[in-house]
């Protein structure tokens, strides 16, 4: 039966409750807006009236049978999926749920090295063993891109006992792997396919975009509707299809890590965002892509600045590229992306998604207006006018990466006894934390891997090049397994 996507079952019921003048003797404590505060002065009372808990008729997210169930059915239909789960913990929660529901302790999962940190955390929580595939390293832009099919194929052939394959669709920068071909190969080898679609929630709604995970045949995908579709920040979905998905285990996993007090504002925003993208996306996304194309042409007329287009990624054998992203290389001006990011915000009041050593990234959506893109072009022209006459030395692309050897599972390393040592003294020790480098956006080392001298040199290289270092430890120290006490610990917990 065809679904009516003009409907918003959860939001409609929530609005009905907000306007019902019901006396609140439940949580939340603001009593539907009866405590004045600074935020209410700005937003008005309506946001607080919609921030209800779980009154009769609004259903229960952990076991939906009413309006949340109806909203999930509409969401699944919109994404060509069989089932959909609404998430209030972002796609981080979706990735945790997918991996934890599929992989048990000591089972293998094949995934790209440039996964989001939530995937590393899922390895710790599940006890799974990662089989990493090297992403394409882009020495021109200084970033990590897609997985090449042959690399994934080799990982599958080398690890026939792997339980799942995880694919990023697309990367943060919009670069897509050949997800359909990878999915077909994985299914031929009885492996479940999971997709991190945090930056691809809009793919389903235009054939001018890369193929979506569900259209490619993947079993599960987690999508950040808040990033590119328009729901409130931290609201995401998990969509599934096919007989490989154990929905009892998946629901149990989601309920384990999801709040028992989910935000009705986040759930309602998913409901209305789905309606909008379904009804308006097929028309507005092609218009947006054309606006982005014209913007790139204008940017490319600016001295020292270059907007990267789809052909660039096709030429480096990426399968596809999301043209609602605008990547601009600025390092030929002799400044870094970080410099331009700061200049655009501080001087021109333009907020970009991120900066890297050589590039800046703007993320567009159907909410982007022509005046917003015109402002970006004008501001980049002024940046060029400021720096080009200085004839600064071009910032050279820098990527240096050594693949570490795995000694034990991330879960075991996370729980093992630990100590802190100066980084220079960590050679041949076993890491008990992740150290991630942006750019290019891949972990140098994760818990359970051996810290080699090459890793230490790579870390020093990135620190000197101005990259952002993400780790648990500061001040020149690193957290490692305390091997002296580890043997005794392992005897107690070796079966985890």
C-alpha positions in Angstrom: 0.0 0.0 0.0 1.4 3.4 -1.0 2.4 5.6 1.9 1.2 9.2 2.2 4.3 11.2 2.9 2.4 14.3 3.6 1.6 12.8 7.0 3.8 13.4 10.1 2.2 11.1 12.7 4.5 11.7 15.6 4.8 15.5 15.1 1.1 15.9 14.6 0.3 14.0 17.9 3.0 15.9 19.8 1.6 19.2 18.6 -1.9 18.1 19.6 -0.6 17.3 23.1 1.3 20.6 23.4 -1.9 22.5 22.7 -4.1 20.4 24.9 -3.5 22.5 28.1 -2.8 19.3 30.0 -1.6 19.8 33.6 1.9 18.5 33.9 2.8 16.4 36.9 5.5 14.5 35.1 9.0 15.3 33.8 10.5 17.3 32.3 10.9 19.8 35.1 10.2 22.9 33.1 6.6 21.8 33.0 6.1 22.5 29.3 7.5 25.9 29.6 6.4 27.2 33.0 9.9 28.1 34.2 11.1 31.3 32.6 14.7 31.3 31.5 17.1 33.0 29.1 16.5 30.4 26.3 12.8 30.8 26.5 13.2 34.5 26.2 14.8 33.8 22.8 12.9 30.9 21.5 9.5 31.5 23.1 7.5 28.9 24.9 6.6 26.7 22.0 9.9 24.7 22.0 9.4 23.8 25.6 5.7 22.8 25.1 6.9 20.4 22.4 9.6 19.0 24.8 7.2 16.4 26.3 8.3 13.1 27.9 6.1 10.1 27.1 2.4 10.9 27.7 -0.4 8.6 26.6 -0.7 8.6 22.9 2.9 9.6 22.1 4.1 6.0 22.0 7.4 4.5 23.4 10.6 4.7 21.3 11.9 1.5 22.8 8.8 -0.5 21.9 6.8 1.5 19.4 3.2 0.5 18.6 1.5 3.8 17.7 2.6 7.1 16.2 6.3 6.3 16.4 5.7 3.0 14.6 3.8 4.9 11.9 6.6 7.4 11.6 9.2 4.6 11.3 7.1 2.9 8.6 7.0 6.2 6.6 10.8 6.6 7.1 11.5 3.1 5.9 9.4 3.7 2.8 11.1 7.0 2.1 14.5 5.3 2.2 13.5 2.2 0.2 14.1 0.1 3.4 12.1 -2.6 5.0 12.5 -1.2 8.5 13.6 2.1 10.1 14.7 2.9 13.6 14.6 6.5 14.9 17.8 7.5 16.8 18.3 10.3 19.3 22.0 9.6 19.7 23.2 10.5 16.2 24.8 8.2 13.7 27.3 7.4 16.4 24.6 5.4 18.0 23.6 3.8 14.7 27.2 2.6 14.1 27.5 1.3 17.6 24.2 -0.5 17.2 25.0 -2.0 13.8 28.4 -3.4 14.7 27.4 -4.6 18.2 24.3 -6.4 16.8 26.2 -8.1 14.1 29.6 -8.9 15.6 30.3 -10.9 18.7 33.6 -11.1 20.5 36.5 -12.3 18.4 34.5 -12.2 15.1 36.0 -10.3 12.2 34.7 -7.2 10.5 36.2 -5.6 7.3 36.2 -1.8 7.3 38.2 1.1 5.9 41.0 2.6 8.1 39.4 6.0 7.9 36.3 5.1 9.8 34.6 7.4 12.3 35.8 7.0 15.8 32.4 5.5 16.8 33.4 2.4 14.7 36.5 2.0 16.8 34.4 2.4 19.9 32.0 -0.3 18.6 35.0 -2.6 18.2 35.8 -2.1 21.9 32.2 -2.7 23.0 31.6 -5.7 20.8 34.9 -7.3 21.1 35.1 -7.7 17.3 38.4 -8.0 15.4 39.0 -5.3 12.8 40.4 -6.1 9.3 41.3 -2.7 8.0 41.3 -1.8 4.3 43.6 1.0 3.3 41.7 3.9 1.8 42.9 5.9 -1.2 45.4 8.5 0.0 45.0 11.8 -1.9 48.4 13.4 -1.9 47.2 16.4 -3.8 44.5 17.4 -1.3 46.0 15.7 1.8 42.9 13.6 2.6 41.8 10.0 2.7 39.2 9.0 0.2 37.3 5.9 -1.0 38.1 2.2 -0.7 39.2 0.6 -3.9 37.3 -2.5 -4.9 40.3 -4.7 -5.4 41.5 -3.8 -1.9 38.2 -4.8 -0.4 38.1 -8.0 -2.5 41.5 -9.1 -1.3 40.4 -8.5 2.3 37.3 -10.6 1.8 39.3 -13.4 0.1 42.0 -13.3 2.9 39.3 -13.4 5.6 36.5 -15.7 4.5 35.4 -16.0 8.1 34.6 -12.3 8.5 31.2 -11.6 9.7 30.6 -8.2 8.0 31.9 -5.5 5.7 31.5 -1.8 6.6 31.5 0.9 4.0 31.5 4.7 4.3 29.0 6.1 1.9 30.3 8.8 1.3 33.4 10.0 3.1 33.3 13.3 5.0 34.3 15.0 1.7 31.7 13.3 -0.4 33.8 10.6 -2.1 31.9 7.3 -2.7 33.3 3.8 -3.1 31.6 1.3 -5.4 29.1 0.3 -2.7 26.9 -1.8 -5.0 29.7 -4.0 -6.3 31.3 -4.4 -2.8 27.9 -5.3 -1.4 27.3 -8.0 -4.1 30.7 -9.5 -3.4 30.3 -9.5 0.3 26.9 -11.2 0.0 28.4 -13.8 -2.3 30.7 -14.6 0.7 27.8 -14.6 3.3 28.9 -11.4 4.9 26.6 -8.7 6.1 27.1 -5.2 4.7 26.9 -2.1 7.0 27.0 1.5 5.8 28.1 4.6 7.6 25.8 7.0 5.7 26.3 9.9 8.0 27.0 12.3 5.1 24.7 10.6 2.5 21.2 10.8 4.0 20.1 12.8 0.9 21.3 10.3 -1.7 18.0 8.5 -1.9 16.2 11.5 -3.2 18.0 12.3 -6.5 19.5 10.2 -9.2 22.1 13.0 -9.7 23.7 11.8 -6.4 25.7 8.7 -5.6 23.7 5.5 -5.0 22.3 5.1 -1.5 23.2 2.1 0.6 19.7 0.7 0.5 19.5 1.0 -3.3 22.9 -0.7 -3.5 21.5 -3.7 -1.5 23.3 -3.1 1.8 21.7 -4.8 4.9 22.0 -1.9 7.3 22.7 1.8 7.1 22.9 4.6 9.6 22.0 8.1 8.3 22.5 11.5 9.9 19.4 13.3 8.7 20.5 16.3 10.8 23.6 16.7 8.6 22.1 16.9 5.1 18.4 16.5 5.3 17.3 19.1 7.9 16.3 17.4 11.2 17.7 18.7 14.5 21.3 18.0 15.5 21.8 14.5 17.0 18.8 13.0 15.3 19.5 10.1 12.9 18.0 6.9 11.6 19.0 3.3 11.1 17.5 1.6 8.1 17.6 -2.1 7.2 16.5 -4.6 4.6 16.8 -8.3 3.9 16.9 -11.6 5.8 20.4 -11.2 7.2 19.3 -8.7 9.8 18.5 -10.1 13.3 15.9 -7.5 14.3 15.5 -9.0 17.8 19.2 -8.5 18.5 19.3 -5.1 16.8 16.3 -3.8 18.8 17.9 -5.1 22.0 21.2 -3.4 21.2 19.5 -0.1 20.3 17.5 -0.2 23.5 20.7 -0.9 25.5 22.4 2.3 24.4 19.5 4.6 23.7 18.2 7.0 26.4 15.0 5.9 28.1 14.1 9.6 27.9 14.5 10.4 24.2 13.9 13.9 23.1 10.5 14.4 21.5 11.9 17.4 19.7 14.5 15.2 18.0 11.9 12.6 17.0 9.5 15.2 15.7 12.3 16.8 13.7 13.0 13.5 12.0 9.3 13.1 11.1 9.0 16.5 9.5 12.4 16.3 7.8 11.4 13.1 6.1 8.3 14.7 4.8 10.2 17.6 3.4 13.0 15.8 1.7 10.6 13.2 0.2 8.3 15.8 -1.2 10.8 18.5 -2.1 14.2 16.7 -2.5 13.7 15.4 -6.1 13.1 19.0 -7.3 15.4 20.9 -5.0 18.5 18.7 -5.0 19.1 19.1 -8.8 18.7 22.8 -8.4 21.2 22.8 -5.5 23.7 20.8 -7.6 23.4 23.4 -10.4 23.9 26.2 -7.9 27.0 24.4 -6.6 28.3 23.9 -10.1 28.0 27.6 -10.9 29.6 28.5 -7.6 32.7 26.3 -8.4 33.0 28.1 -11.8 33.1 31.4 -10.0 35.5 30.3 -7.4 37.9 29.0 -10.1 38.2 32.5 -11.4 39.8 33.6 -8.2 43.6 33.8 -8.1 45.3 31.0 -6.0 42.0 29.2 -5.2 40.6 26.1 -6.8 37.2 24.4 -6.3 37.4 20.6 -6.7 34.8 19.0 -9.0 33.5 15.5 -9.7 36.0 14.9 -12.6 38.9 15.3 -10.2 37.6 12.3 -8.1 36.7 10.3 -11.2 40.3 10.7 -12.4 41.6 9.2 -9.2 39.2 6.2 -9.7 36.6 7.1 -7.1 33.3 5.5 -8.0 31.3 8.7 -7.5 31.2 12.1 -5.8 28.5 14.1 -4.0 28.3 17.4 -5.7 26.4 19.1 -2.8 29.8 19.3 -1.1 32.2 22.2 -2.1 35.8 21.4 -1.5 38.1 24.4 -2.1 41.9 24.1 -2.2 43.5 27.2 -0.8 47.1 26.2 -0.1 48.4 27.6 -3.4 47.9 31.0 -1.7 50.6 30.0 0.7 48.1 29.7 3.6 46.5 26.7 5.1 42.8 25.7 5.1 42.9 26.5 8.9 44.0 30.0 8.1 41.2 30.6 5.6 38.6 28.9 7.9 39.5 31.4 10.6 39.6 34.3 8.2 36.1 33.5 6.8 34.6 33.2 10.2 36.3 36.1 12.0 36.1 38.7 9.2 33.3 37.6 6.9 31.0 35.7 9.3 31.0 32.6 7.2 31.0 29.2 9.0 32.5 26.4 7.1 32.1 22.7 7.9 35.8 22.1 8.4 39.3 23.0 7.4 42.3 20.8 6.6 45.9 21.7 5.8 45.2 22.4 2.1 41.4 22.7 1.8 38.2 24.0 3.2 34.8 22.2 3.0 31.3 23.7 2.6 28.4 21.3 3.1 25.2 22.3 1.3 21.6 21.2 1.6 18.2 22.1 0.1 18.3 24.8 2.8 21.2 26.6 1.1 20.3 29.7 -0.7 21.9 31.5 -3.6 22.8 34.5 -1.4 24.7 32.1 0.9 26.9 30.9 -2.0 27.4 34.4 -3.4 28.6 35.4 0.1 31.1 32.5 0.0 32.5 33.6 -3.4 32.8 37.2 -2.4 34.6 36.3 0.8 37.0 34.0 -1.0 37.8 36.8 -3.5 38.7 39.0 -0.5 40.8 36.3 1.0 42.7 36.0 -2.3 43.1 39.8 -2.6 44.7 39.8 0.9 47.1 36.9 0.5 47.9 36.6 -3.2 50.0 39.8 -3.4 52.1 38.5 -0.6 53.5 35.7 -2.8 53.8 33.3 0.1 55.4 30.0 -0.4 52.9 27.3 -1.5 52.0 24.9 1.2 53.1 21.5 0.0 50.8 18.5 0.3 51.8 16.2 3.2 50.6 12.7 3.9 52.7 10.2 5.8 51.2 7.0 7.0 52.5 3.7 8.4 50.1 0.8 9.0 50.6 -0.6 12.5 50.6 -4.3 13.4 47.7 -5.5 15.5 48.7 -7.4 18.7 45.3 -7.9 20.4 41.7 -6.9 20.0 40.7 -3.3 20.8 38.3 -4.5 23.5 41.1 -6.4 25.3 43.4 -3.4 25.1 40.8 -1.1 26.4 40.2 -3.2 29.5 43.8 -4.2 30.1 45.9 -2.6 32.9 47.4 0.6 31.6 50.2 3.1 32.2 51.3 6.4 30.7 54.7 6.9 29.1 56.4 9.7 27.1 55.6 9.2 23.4 59.3 8.8 22.6 59.5 5.8 25.0 56.5 4.0 23.5 58.2 2.2 20.7 57.2 -1.5 20.6 54.5 -0.9 23.3 50.8 -1.8 22.8 48.5 1.2 22.4 45.6 1.5 24.9 44.1 4.5 23.1 43.4 5.8 19.7 45.5 8.5 18.1 43.8 10.1 15.2 45.2 12.7 12.8 43.1 15.4 11.0 44.1 15.6 8.1 44.0 13.0 6.6 41.4 11.7 9.0 42.6 8.2 9.8 43.9 6.7 13.0 47.6 6.4 13.4 47.1 3.7 16.0 44.1 2.2 17.8 43.9 0.2 21.1 45.6 -3.2 20.7 48.1 -2.1 17.9 51.9 -2.0 18.3 53.4 1.5 18.4 56.4 1.3 16.0 59.1 3.8 15.5 57.5 4.6 12.2 54.3 5.6 14.1 56.2 7.8 16.4 57.9 9.5 13.4 54.5 9.9 11.7 53.0 11.5 14.8 55.9 13.9 15.0 55.5 14.7 11.3 51.8 15.6 11.7 52.4 17.6 14.8 55.0 19.7 13.0 52.7 20.2 10.0 49.9 21.7 12.2 47.5 18.8 12.0 44.9 18.2 14.8 45.8 15.3 17.0 42.9 13.5 18.7 43.8 11.3 21.6 42.9 10.6 25.3 46.3 11.8 26.5 48.0 15.2 26.4 51.4 16.6 27.3 53.5 14.4 25.2 52.4 11.1 26.8 50.6 8.1 25.5 48.5 5.4 27.2 49.8 1.9 26.7 49.1 -1.6 28.1 51.0 -2.3 31.3 52.4 -5.6 30.3 53.7 -6.5 33.7 50.2 -6.9 35.1 48.5 -7.9 31.8 49.3 -11.6 32.0 47.5 -12.0 35.4 44.6 -9.9 34.0 44.4 -12.0 30.8 43.9 -15.2 32.8 40.8 -13.7 34.3 39.3 -12.1 31.2 40.7 -14.0 28.2 37.2 -15.3 27.2 35.6 -11.8 26.8 
